[in-house]
Amino acid sequence: MKTVTIVGVDEVDLERGYVSWISSVARALLKARIGDTVALHTPTGVQQIDIVDVRYPH
């Protein structure tokens, strides 16, 4: 399991799992809800991502 945090473009830190809100990963996840499976199109093919939790940190 991997945790991704969607942040502003000036806060990106891939080692910590922080991705920009304009990245393809974030755009695929923005409207996802718990239980959804999201298709992420990458250069190596389509990757299926299962949404198991959504949190809104302070």
C-alpha positions in Angstrom: 0.0 0.0 0.0 1.2 3.5 -0.9 0.1 6.8 0.5 -0.1 9.8 -1.8 -0.6 13.4 -0.6 -1.8 16.0 -3.1 0.0 19.3 -2.6 0.8 22.6 -4.3 3.4 22.7 -7.0 6.0 24.2 -4.6 5.6 21.4 -2.1 6.3 18.3 -4.3 8.5 15.7 -2.6 8.2 12.3 -4.4 10.2 10.5 -1.7 7.5 11.5 0.8 4.7 10.7 -1.6 3.8 14.4 -2.1 2.5 14.9 -5.7 1.4 18.2 -7.3 -2.3 18.8 -7.8 -1.7 19.2 -11.5 0.1 15.9 -11.9 -1.5 13.0 -13.8 -1.6 11.0 -10.6 -3.4 13.7 -8.7 -5.9 14.4 -11.5 -6.8 10.7 -11.6 -7.3 10.7 -7.8 -9.1 14.0 -7.2 -12.6 12.8 -7.6 -12.0 9.2 -6.3 -13.9 7.9 -3.3 -13.2 4.9 -0.9 -13.8 1.7 -2.8 -13.2 3.2 -6.3 -10.6 1.7 -8.7 -8.9 4.4 -10.7 -7.1 3.8 -14.0 -3.8 5.7 -14.2 -2.4 5.9 -17.7 1.4 5.7 -17.6 4.1 5.4 -20.3 4.4 1.7 -19.4 0.7 1.0 -19.5 -2.4 1.4 -17.4 -2.1 1.0 -13.7 -5.1 0.2 -11.5 -5.2 2.0 -8.2 -7.6 0.9 -5.5 -8.8 3.7 -3.1 -8.8 2.3 0.4 -8.8 5.5 2.4 -9.2 9.3 1.9 -8.0 11.8 4.4 -7.9 15.6 4.5 -4.9 16.5 6.7 -4.9 19.9 8.5 
